[in-house]
Amino acid sequence: MIKKIILSFILGCTITTYSVAQRDYKGKIIDSKTGEAIPFVNIGIVEQGIGTVSDEEGLFHLYFEENQVKPTEILLFSALGYAPLNIPLSKMPLVYNEYPVFKMKPERIALNEVVVSNKGERFVTDFVGYKNRGEQTYGYWKDQIALGGELATRIVVKSGLRRLDQFQFEVFHNPSDSLLLRVNIYEDDGPIGSPKTNLNKSGKNVLVTLKKTDKIVWVDLKPYDIYVKDDFLVSLELLKVYGEKELGLVLAAAFDKYGSYRKYASQDKWERMADESMAYYLETQFMVSEKVAQRFEKKEARKKKKIRTISGFALRKGRMVPGVEVTNTRTKETVFTDEDGRYTIAADKRDEILFKKQGYKLMVLTVGDRPTANIIMKGE
């Protein structure tokens, strides 16, 4: 059975052709203290499905029909590290040959406290979330999604302090030249357990440029110092589409029934869309007692002894290539070649291994019976 989690957007605010009654509210958003442009600000009319995102230079256009909303509606501007800005639509300037300036005030960032424990506790690596195990279940954005549209999934975890280190998602199909996405981490404190409070307190956006050839994508979260203490939600948000082809991003989902949510545009309301989860998977550091940590490590060591692996070198013109991303497409495990170009990864006979590095073509290896295999990397 093929299951779909559909995130479909056909909104007036994404249409770029003008009609008599269509309004084009536009502007440039800057930092009130430095005067610098603020990129990727969420702009929209709250819970109306009308919204967009500012570009790298802080510029935005928001199109919609005049009779779609009342002039008393509020346009909300929000961005990491800045106080929200609310402007009544009746006071929004409507000009044609220039970009009115909107200033946002920096907000004092409450940094995560440094964790110091004298209780014999320490962090252990713990993988959480969901993987697609070959099921034909997926979620996708189609047609002309409004910028700021998001697809989120609830991640169920054991209670306790946890740092988020790496985030993984899997791409089934992407016809666009490339997409710019933002990873958001939320508390589940909204209506019906939906996302609300953003847990990224770094003031920095977690950005991912998704290329057409990307299949298994890992995002490094360590620079953002994000901690959680219980269940949380992870979302992918569309910021920009590069190229002329229509959006048709298809992402792997999973049969785990913890629930997914969607938002059609910036500042729109969240809707629960399915019981299935997106195949969002995270490497985390979980704080446990020393006794639990030792038990956990012994269990992992026993697992590794039973697992079949394949190893070898990545080479280019007779030289070892370090830093190549090596991924098993079935298990979704990812490792990197070391300084000597060597890799070792768990794999069964029928598994396919992907070798990817910027500046090189994507290489694919079918494991078979061999315990070792070298891969010749080819330049793009």
N, C-alpha and C positions, 0 to 999 in steps of 0.2 A: 504494500500500500504506500502511495506517495502522499505525504502530508506537507502542507504549505503553511507558512506563517506569512501572510501577505501584508506588506506595508505599502499601500498604493496612494499616491498623491496626484490629484488633478485639481489644482487650486488656482483661483483667479490671480493670486499675488505672484504667480510664476509666469504669467503671460506677458510678453514684452511688446505686443502690438497694441496701439492705442485705440480707444473708442472715445466717443464724445464725452461720456460721463466718467472716464477713468482718471483717477488721480495718481500722480507720481510724486510721492513724498521722498525726498532725498536729502542727503547731508553728509557731513564729515564729522566723525567723533574723535575728540582729542582729550588728552590728560589735562585737567584744569591747572596743574602745577607746572608741568614741563612743556606743555603745548604739543607734545608728540602724538601722532596718530595712534589710536587703539584698534588693533585688528580683531576680527572675529567676535564682535559684540552681538549678542542676541537682541533683536529688535522686533517688537510685535504687539498686537492688540491681544490682551490676555484672554485666553480660552476661546478665541474666535477663529483659529486656523489661518490667521493672516500674519505672516512674519517673514523675516529674512535675517541675514548675518552680514556685518560689515566685512569688507575685503581687507587685504594686507595693508592698505593705505588708510583704513578707517572710513572708506566711502561706502554708502549704501543707497539702494533704490527700493522703495516699497510701493508696489502697484496694487491697486484694487478699485473696484467700481464704487462710485460715490454713494450709491444706495445700499451698499453692503453693511455699513456700520453707521451708528449714530455719532454726531459730532461731539457728544459727551463722553465717548469712549476714551480710555487712557492708553497711550503708547508707552510701553515699558522698555527701557534700555537696561541690560544687565551684562556684567562681565566679571570674570575672576579678578579679585583684587580691587574692585571699585564699588562704591555705593550705588544702588539702583537709582535710575533717573526716570521719573514719571512725568509725562507731558500730555495734557488733554489734547485730543485731536484738533479741537477748535483753535488751539494756539500754535499748531504746527505751521511753519512757513511753507508756502507753496510757490516755488520759483522755478524758472525754466533754464536759466543760463548760468547758474552758479550753485555751489553746494553750501547751504547754511551750516554754521559750525555749532556742534553740541559738545558741551564740556561735561566730563564725568570726574567726580572727586575720588582720588585714591582712598581706599579703605584700609585701616590698620589690619594687617594680617595676623591672626592668632596662630602662631606656629605650634606644631606638635611638640609636646614636652619630651625631653630626652628621658628615655626609660632607664632607670637605675634600680636594680633589684638585689637585695641581700638575702633573699629567701631560697637561694640555690636554684634559681630559675634561669633558663636561657632559651634562645630561639632555635627551632629546628625547621628544616624545609618541609613545607606541607603544600601539596597541590590540591586545588579546589576548583569547583565549576564543572563543566560538562564538555564531552567530546562527541563528535559524530563518529560512530563506529561502522560507517558504511550504509547507514539508513538513508533512504530517499526522503529526507525531511529538511526543509530549509525555510529561510526567511528572506524576503527581498524588497528592495525599493524599486519601483517602476514609474514610468511616465516622467513627468517633470516635478519631482519632489521639491517642496519649498525648502530653501536653505534653513538649517536649524532643526529639520526633522530628525527624530531619534528613534532607535530601536534598542530597548533595554531588557535585561534579564535579571531575575533575582538569584543571587548566589547564596546558597544555604551552607553555613559553616558552624563549627563548634564555637561556643562562646569563649572569649578570651582575647587578649591583645594580639593583633596580627598586622604585620607590615606587608604591603603589596609590592612585589618585586618585578614580576613580568606578567603581561597579559597576552593571550593568544586568541586569534579567531581564524576561521578557514573560509576561503573564497571559492565558491563553485563557478561563478561567472562574473566577468566585468568587461563590458564592451567599451567603456570609456578609456581614453588615452591614459588618464590617471584621475584620481579623486583625492581631495583633501578631507580627512575625517578628524574628529576630535573624540578622544576617549574621556568619558565622564564617569565618576564614581559617586554614588548617591546613598544616603540613608533611605530606608524604606518607610519614611514617616509621612508620606502623602496619603490621600484617600485610597482605600482598598489596598494598602501596602505599596503604592506607587512611589516612584522617585520624588524626592523633594530637596532635602539639604545636600548640597555638593560637599563631598568630603575632601576634595583637593584644596588644601589650604595654602598651597605654595604660591598662588598668584600667577602660576605659569600654565599655559594650555598644553595638554598632552596631545600633540598633533601627529598624524600618520598620513604620509603620502602613499596612496595605494596605486601601484602600477598595474597595467593590464595583465602582466605575467605573474603577479604575486598570487600564491596559493595558500600557504601557511604563513601567517603573519604574527611575529612576536613584537611586542612593544615594551620597551624598558621603562618601568615605573619608578625605579629607585631614585632618580633625581628629584622626584616630587614628594617623597617622604610621606606617603599616604598610609594611615593606620586605620583599622576598623576593630570593633570589639564584638560584633555579632553579624547577623545576616546583612547583606548590602546588595546594591544593584550596580551593574556595569552597563553602560550604553555606548553606542557608536552614533555620532552626530555628523550629518553632512554639512560641510562648510563651503566646498567649491567643486565644480565639475570642469575638467579640462578637456578640450576637444569638442568636436561637433556632434558626435553620436549621442543619442538619447540615453539617459540613465537606465541601467538595468542590472544593478548590483545584486547578486544572489549569494547569500551567506549560509554556511552549514548550520543546521539546528540539531537538536537532540530530543530523544523521547522522554528525558527527565521532566516530570510534571511539576515544576516549581513556578512557572509562569513568566510570560513576556508582556511588555508594555510598549505602546507606540505614542509618538507625538508627531503631528503632521507638519508643524512649522515652529519657528521660534515663539516662545511664550504661549504656545497652545497648551491645552489640558492633556494630561496623560490618560490613556485608555488601556484597560487590560484587553489584550488581543488574542491570547491563546494560553492553554495550559502547558504546552511544550516550551522548552527553553532553547535559547540560541546556544550554539556550541562555543560559549565563552569559557576560557580555561585560564587559570592563574597560578603562578608560582608565588607562594607567600612564605613569610617567616613567622612561625607561630610560637608564642612564649608558653613553655611548659616547665614543670618541675624537672630537676636533674634526673630523678628516677624514671619519669615518663620519657625523657629525652633518650636515655640509654636504651630503654625498651624499644623505642621507635627506631633507633639506629640499628639495633640488632635485627629487627624485623626486615628493614630495608636491605641489610647486608645479605640475609638469607634469600631474599627475592632476587638480588643481582646474580647470585651463584647459579640460579636455575634458568636464567634468561640467556637465550642464544644471541650472540652479537656478530656483527661484521665490522672489520676495521681496515684501515689502509691510509693512503696519502692522497691529497689533492695536489696536482702538479700542473705547471704551465711552462712549456719550453724547457723541461728538465729541472725546473726549480720548484721547491715546495711552496704552496700557497696557504698562508695562515689566514684565520678569520673567515673561512668559508662556512656559511650556514648549512648544516646538514640535517635534513628532516625526514623522518619516516612518515609517509603519507597515511598509513593505517593507524599507528599509535599516536601520531602528531608530536612525538618526542623530537626535540631539536637540540643539537649540540653544535659546537664550532671547532674547526680544525685548530690545533695549537700552533705554537711558534714554528714547529717543524712540519706543519701541514698535515699532521696525523689526526685521524678521527676514530672513534669507536662508538657504535650505536646499536641498541637492541633491535633485532630484525629477524623475521621468519623467512622461509624460502620464497614465498610469493610477494613479499613486501617490495615496495618501490621507495627508493631513497632519492631525495632532491638535494642538489648542491647549488647554492645560490650565493653570489657576492656581487656587489656593485662593480660594473665595468666588465663583467663576464656574462656569458650566456647561461641560462638555466640548464643544468645537466641532470639527467635522470638515470638511475641505476636500478635494475631488477636484481634482487639478491641471489636467488637460486641456491645451489648447494655450497657455494664457496664461503669460507670463513673470512677471507680477505679480498679486497678489491681496491685498486687505485683508480682514480678518476682524472682524466685529462681535461682541465678547464680551457674553455675557448673564449677569446675576446669578443666583445660585442661588435 
